[in-house]
Amino acid sequence: MQAKKLSLHHIIRAPKTTVEKSPVLLLFHGYGSNEEDLFSFAAELPEELFIISVRAPRDLQPYGYSWYDIHYTATEKISNDEHAIESRDAVATFIDEVVENYPVDVSNVTLLGFSQGTILSYAVAFTYPEKVKNVIALSGYLNHNIFDFNADKDYSSLDFYCSHGSVDQVIPVQAAREIEPFMQEHKLKHVYEEFPVGHGVAPQNFYSFKTWLEKRI
């Protein structure tokens, strides 16, 4: 099967097992990367998954893509939240397109993000909980400026796997640790793990989230 032309550029791996509607996994890369990055996981993930790796819409020079711009000052980095909200809504539209154009199960949508892709995945899940079942959030954090947690929405079907490197030099682990009290406060299903690595995914991290995902698709 060839990837279709939708609103966001993407590459696909069709499931090895044929069913009418497959569980679908959408991959969202980090800042400065592209759709090929996380797609390297695809061969090792469950065969029944329909996997879609998405390219962020913003070009970076001299190469790579981003979900939103980051401005660096001498003391801090500032995210362009307006761009992030645009990308959040673009992903929500893309999920609808995926469900309409590929043989996937609308009730079994998993988002997997790394770094900036994780920050975006949280925002999509909390803004559009009806579109998402599971979130695998690697090496990211909650940016409360790009989503509203609305008490009128039903978040009960969401399930989160969150992980971070304990010596992450890009996103300090303290930022990621804010996830647990947030999840507990809102009574959200979640797992949070740390691994002794920097800004990356250790092998034991990969096998941990793979096992988690296998039980939920």
Secondary structure, 3 states (H helix, E strand, C coil): CCCCCCCCCEEEECCCCCCCCEEEEEEECCCCECCHHHHCCHHHCCCCCEEEEECCCEECCCCCEECCCEEECCCCEEECHHHHHHHHHHHHHHHHHHHHHCCEEEEEEEEEEECHHHHHHHHHHHHCHHHCCEEEEECCCCCHHHCCCCCCCCCCCCEEEEEEECCCCCCCHHHHCCHHHHHHHCCCEEEEEEECCCCCCCHHHHHHHHHHHHCCC
